[in-house]
Amino acid sequence: MEQLEPTLAAIAAADTIDAVEALRVAALGKQGWVSALLKSLGGMSPEERTSTGPRIHAAREAVAAALSERRAALESAALEAKLAAETADLSLPAPAAPRGSVHPVSQVMDELAEIFADMGFAVATGPEIEDDWHNFTALNMPETHPARAMHDTFYFPDQDAQGRSMLLRTHTSPVQIRSMLSQGAPLRVIAPGRVYRSDSDATHTPMFHQIEGLVIDKGIHLGHLKWTLETFLKAFFEREDIVLRLRPSYFPFTEPSVEVDVGYTLVNGKRVVGGSGDAANGGWMEVLGSGMVNRKVIEFGGLDPNEWQGFAFGTGVDRLAMLKYGMDDLRAFFDGDVRWLAHYGFGALDVPTLSAGVGVPVGVRA
């Protein structure tokens, strides 16, 4: 905890967004000192956790608040400078044929729905304002579970009629529980939608998009999961040379859990999905988290885990769009800059189909 005061002082003195981001990573990143303290809670006794936990969480909140305040101040100053430098001549005539475009996220959502519909998946939805039970507890994350600290959750001050805390959902996984409870088994659904976490940089925003997939049936095993993901990625990236690598990992709601890497090659210094992951001219990048659905989660979904098995997977829709269409800054997705939208947007009639292929962004057509 002795790092708190020096960290707050460094944040107050930071004069660039990059400096603020470096301090955020040093404190709140996966290897940061605050994250290390949070991870240590799991090895403490209940008495130690009761006395030390609030201090650690208070330090985390203090650092997060200081980072947010300093970032906001620097971004405000940068915006003022940008507005002063950029002007628009409002006396110019309107374009001869004004038109809008389909946002890349919307396009990729349609592509995903088309691909998974061909594999027999239905689209399921759920509320974005979720309760604590569906978002965490039913996914094998009770109140004391350390994984809750990884989600940077936006909580509401009020509770629902059952006394449950209300929040902006941190993932689309609650839809898995709601689908099992409402539809039973067998089940094959995808759950695309908006999710919310308190994080912001070139590859993270407070609101972003995820898609989850869930299959519940009899006799399901890891081979079904690998085939599904391989088929999906080949269809999405429209390449047959997609090579997957499954690495053991940990998620509370799956057991066993695997991270899925896809091979890429370097073309003009940029990563292009496809190839064997050869280190000489490419490598591997993580694109999905997945695994076999935990028995406890199946029970929370109202099903008998001795009779039903399943697998689940999840990935960021925005990240898939960035990989496929060559975008390097997630924040531009939400800036509303008409120049960016004109370049990366899709025509209204570019409806993705497996037979005809997916549309090409309006601004990058040959």
C-alpha positions in Angstrom: 0.0 0.0 0.0 3.0 2.3 0.3 2.9 2.7 -3.5 -0.4 4.6 -3.3 0.8 8.1 -2.5 3.7 8.1 -5.1 1.2 6.7 -7.7 -1.3 9.5 -7.0 1.4 12.1 -7.2 2.7 10.7 -10.5 -0.8 10.8 -11.9 -1.3 14.4 -10.9 2.0 15.3 -12.6 1.4 13.3 -15.8 1.3 15.6 -18.9 0.3 13.2 -21.6 -2.4 10.6 -22.2 0.4 8.0 -22.8 1.9 8.8 -19.4 -1.4 8.4 -17.7 -1.9 5.0 -19.5 1.6 3.9 -18.4 0.6 4.7 -14.8 -2.7 2.8 -15.2 -0.9 -0.3 -16.5 1.7 -0.1 -13.7 -1.1 0.1 -11.0 -4.2 -1.6 -12.4 -2.9 -3.7 -15.3 -2.6 -7.5 -15.1 0.9 -7.2 -13.6 0.2 -3.9 -11.7 0.7 -3.5 -8.0 -3.0 -3.0 -7.2 -3.9 -6.2 -9.2 -1.2 -8.1 -7.3 -2.8 -7.0 -4.0 -6.3 -8.0 -5.2 -5.0 -11.5 -6.2 -3.5 -11.9 -2.8 -7.0 -11.8 -1.2 -7.6 -15.4 -2.4 -4.8 -16.7 -0.1 -5.9 -14.8 3.0 -7.9 -16.0 5.9 -11.5 -14.6 6.2 -10.3 -12.4 9.1 -7.4 -11.0 7.1 -9.6 -10.5 4.0 -12.1 -8.6 6.1 -9.5 -6.2 7.5 -7.3 -5.9 4.4 -9.8 -6.2 1.6 -11.5 -2.8 2.1 -8.1 -1.0 2.2 -7.0 -2.6 -1.1 -10.3 -1.8 -2.8 -10.1 1.8 -1.4 -6.7 2.2 -2.9 -7.9 0.8 -6.2 -10.8 3.2 -6.3 -8.5 6.1 -5.4 -6.1 5.3 -8.2 -9.0 4.7 -10.7 -10.6 8.0 -9.8 -7.3 9.9 -10.1 -6.6 8.3 -13.5 -10.1 9.2 -14.7 -9.8 12.8 -13.6 -6.4 13.3 -15.1 -7.3 11.7 -18.3 -10.4 13.8 -18.6 -8.4 16.9 -18.0 -5.8 16.0 -20.7 -8.5 14.9 -23.2 -10.4 18.2 -22.6 -7.2 20.2 -23.3 -6.5 18.1 -26.4 -10.0 18.6 -27.7 -9.8 22.3 -27.2 -6.6 22.4 -29.2 -8.0 20.2 -31.9 -11.2 22.4 -32.2 -9.0 25.5 -32.4 -7.0 23.9 -35.3 -9.8 22.4 -37.3 -12.4 24.5 -38.9 -15.3 23.8 -41.3 -16.6 26.1 -43.9 -20.4 26.1 -43.3 -21.0 28.1 -46.4 -20.1 25.2 -48.7 -23.0 23.5 -50.4 -24.3 20.2 -49.2 -22.9 17.1 -51.0 -24.7 16.2 -54.2 -25.7 12.8 -52.9 -25.5 12.7 -49.1 -25.6 9.2 -47.7 -24.9 7.4 -44.5 -23.2 4.1 -43.9 -23.5 0.9 -41.8 -21.1 1.0 -38.9 -18.5 -1.8 -38.9 -19.8 -3.2 -35.6 -23.3 -3.5 -37.0 -21.9 -5.2 -40.1 -19.8 -7.7 -38.1 -22.8 -8.4 -35.9 -24.8 -9.3 -39.1 -21.9 -11.4 -40.4 -21.7 -13.4 -37.1 -25.4 -14.0 -37.1 -25.3 -15.2 -40.6 -22.4 -17.6 -40.0 -23.8 -19.1 -36.8 -27.4 -19.3 -38.2 -25.9 -21.7 -40.8 -24.6 -23.9 -38.0 -28.0 -24.0 -36.3 -27.6 -21.3 -33.7 -30.4 -19.0 -32.7 -29.8 -15.4 -31.5 -30.6 -14.8 -27.8 -30.8 -11.4 -26.0 -30.9 -10.2 -22.4 -31.1 -7.0 -20.4 -28.1 -4.7 -20.3 -29.1 -3.6 -16.8 -28.5 -6.9 -15.0 -28.7 -8.1 -11.5 -25.7 -9.4 -9.5 -27.1 -13.0 -9.5 -27.3 -13.5 -13.2 -24.1 -11.5 -13.9 -21.8 -13.2 -11.3 -23.3 -15.7 -8.9 -25.0 -18.0 -11.4 -21.8 -18.0 -13.4 -19.9 -19.5 -10.5 -18.6 -16.2 -9.1 -19.9 -15.8 -5.5 -19.5 -12.6 -3.6 -16.0 -13.4 -2.4 -14.7 -14.7 -5.7 -11.5 -12.8 -6.8 -12.6 -12.9 -10.5 -15.2 -10.2 -9.6 -12.4 -7.7 -9.1 -11.3 -8.2 -12.7 -14.5 -6.9 -14.2 -14.4 -3.1 -13.2 -18.2 -3.1 -12.8 -20.5 -0.2 -13.0 -23.0 -0.7 -10.0 -26.2 1.1 -9.4 -27.0 2.4 -5.9 -30.4 0.7 -5.8 -31.3 -3.0 -5.5 -34.1 -5.0 -7.1 -37.1 -6.5 -5.4 -35.1 -9.6 -4.3 -32.4 -7.4 -2.7 -29.9 -8.1 -5.5 -27.4 -5.4 -6.5 -28.0 -3.9 -10.0 -25.3 -3.2 -12.5 -24.5 -2.7 -16.1 -23.6 -6.2 -17.4 -19.9 -6.8 -17.7 -20.3 -9.6 -20.3 -23.1 -11.3 -22.3 -22.7 -14.5 -20.3 -25.9 -13.8 -18.2 -27.8 -14.6 -21.4 -26.6 -18.2 -21.1 -28.3 -18.5 -17.7 -31.5 -16.8 -18.9 -31.6 -19.0 -22.0 -31.2 -22.3 -20.0 -33.8 -21.2 -17.5 -36.3 -20.2 -20.1 -35.7 -22.7 -22.9 -34.2 -25.7 -21.2 -32.1 -28.2 -23.3 -31.0 -29.0 -25.9 -29.9 -25.5 -26.6 -27.7 -23.7 -29.3 -27.6 -19.9 -29.1 -25.4 -17.0 -29.6 -25.8 -13.8 -27.5 -24.4 -10.6 -29.1 -24.7 -7.3 -27.4 -23.3 -4.3 -25.6 -21.3 -4.8 -22.3 -19.8 -2.3 -19.9 -16.5 -2.1 -17.9 -14.6 0.8 -16.5 -11.6 0.8 -18.8 -10.4 3.0 -21.6 -7.4 3.0 -24.0 -6.6 2.2 -27.6 -8.0 -1.4 -27.2 -10.6 -0.9 -24.4 -13.6 1.4 -24.0 -16.2 1.6 -21.2 -18.8 0.2 -23.6 -18.0 -2.4 -26.1 -19.6 -5.4 -27.8 -19.3 -9.1 -27.2 -20.7 -12.3 -28.6 -21.1 -15.4 -26.5 -22.0 -18.8 -27.8 -23.6 -21.7 -25.9 -24.3 -25.3 -26.8 -26.1 -27.6 -24.3 -26.8 -31.2 -25.4 -26.0 -34.8 -24.5 -22.5 -36.2 -25.3 -20.9 -32.8 -25.9 -17.1 -32.7 -25.7 -14.1 -30.4 -26.4 -13.9 -31.7 -30.0 -17.3 -30.2 -30.8 -16.0 -26.8 -29.5 -12.9 -26.9 -31.6 -14.8 -27.8 -34.8 -17.3 -25.0 -34.1 -14.7 -22.3 -33.6 -12.6 -23.4 -36.5 -15.6 -23.4 -38.8 -16.7 -20.0 -37.5 -13.3 -18.4 -38.0 -12.8 -19.8 -41.5 -16.1 -18.4 -42.5 -15.6 -15.0 -40.8 -12.1 -14.3 -42.2 -13.0 -16.1 -45.5 -9.8 -18.2 -45.5 -9.2 -21.9 -45.4 -5.7 -21.7 -43.9 -7.0 -20.8 -40.4 -5.0 -22.7 -37.8 -6.0 -22.7 -34.1 -4.0 -23.3 -31.0 -5.9 -24.1 -27.7 -4.1 -23.2 -24.5 -5.3 -24.2 -21.0 -6.7 -21.2 -19.1 -9.2 -20.5 -16.3 -12.7 -19.0 -16.3 -15.1 -19.5 -13.4 -17.9 -20.6 -15.6 -16.1 -23.2 -17.7 -14.0 -26.3 -16.8 -11.8 -27.1 -18.5 -11.2 -23.7 -20.0 -9.1 -22.8 -23.0 -7.8 -19.7 -24.7 -8.0 -19.9 -28.5 -5.1 -18.4 -30.5 -5.2 -18.1 -34.3 -2.1 -18.1 -36.5 -1.3 -14.9 -38.4 1.2 -13.8 -41.1 2.9 -10.5 -41.5 2.0 -8.6 -44.7 3.7 -5.2 -45.1 4.3 -5.2 -41.3 0.6 -5.8 -40.5 -0.9 -8.9 -38.9 -3.2 -10.8 -41.3 -5.2 -13.7 -39.8 -4.2 -17.0 -41.5 -1.2 -19.2 -41.7 0.5 -21.6 -39.4 1.7 -19.1 -36.7 5.3 -19.6 -38.0 7.5 -17.3 -35.8 9.7 -16.5 -38.8 6.9 -14.7 -40.7 4.1 -14.4 -38.2 2.9 -15.8 -34.9 -0.1 -16.4 -32.7 -2.8 -14.0 -31.4 -5.5 -14.6 -28.9 -9.0 -14.2 -30.3 -11.4 -16.2 -28.1 -12.0 -17.5 -24.6 -13.9 -20.8 -24.3 -14.4 -24.1 -22.5 -16.8 -26.8 -21.3 -19.6 -25.3 -19.2 -19.0 -25.8 -15.5 -21.4 -28.2 -13.8 -22.4 -25.6 -11.3 -23.4 -23.2 -14.1 -25.6 -26.0 -15.7 -27.2 -26.5 -12.3 -27.9 -22.7 -11.9 -29.5 -22.9 -15.4 -32.0 -25.5 -14.0 -30.5 -28.5 -15.8 -29.0 -31.8 -14.6 -25.2 -31.8 -15.3 -25.2 -35.6 -15.2 -27.5 -35.6 -18.2 -26.5 -32.5 -20.1 -23.1 -31.2 -21.1 -22.1 -28.1 -23.1 -19.5 -25.7 -24.3 -19.4 -21.9 -24.3 -17.2 -19.3 -26.0 -16.9 -15.6 -26.1 -15.1 -12.9 -28.0 -15.1 -9.1 -28.6 -17.1 -8.1 -31.7 -15.1 -4.8 -31.9 -11.8 -6.8 -31.8 -12.9 -9.0 -34.6 -13.8 -6.0 -36.7 -10.4 -4.5 -36.0 -8.6 -7.7 -37.0 -10.6 -8.2 -40.2 -10.8 -4.6 -41.5 -7.4 -3.3 -40.4 -8.4 -0.8 -37.6 -5.9 0.0 -34.9 -7.7 2.2 -32.4 -11.0 1.0 -30.8 -11.8 4.5 -29.6 -12.4 5.6 -33.1 -15.4 3.3 -33.3 -17.3 5.6 -31.0 -16.0 9.1 -31.9 -18.7 9.6 -34.6 -16.1 11.1 -37.0 -17.8 11.2 -40.4 -14.5 10.8 -42.2 -13.8 7.6 -40.4 -17.3 6.3 -41.0 -17.1 7.2 -44.7 -13.9 5.2 -45.0 -14.8 2.1 -42.9 -18.6 2.1 -43.2 -20.6 -0.3 -45.3 -23.3 0.3 -47.8 -26.9 -0.3 -46.7 -27.2 -3.1 -49.3 -24.0 -4.9 -48.3 -25.9 -7.7 -46.6 -23.5 -10.4 -45.6 -24.3 -13.9 -47.0 -22.2 -17.1 -46.9 -22.8 -17.6 -50.7 -21.9 -14.1 -51.9 -19.3 -13.2 -49.2 -19.4 -10.2 -46.9 -19.4 -6.5 -47.9 -16.4 -4.4 -48.4 -16.2 -1.0 -46.6 -17.5 1.8 -48.8 -14.3 3.9 -48.5 -11.8 1.1 -49.3 -13.4 -0.4 -52.4 -11.1 -0.9 -55.3 
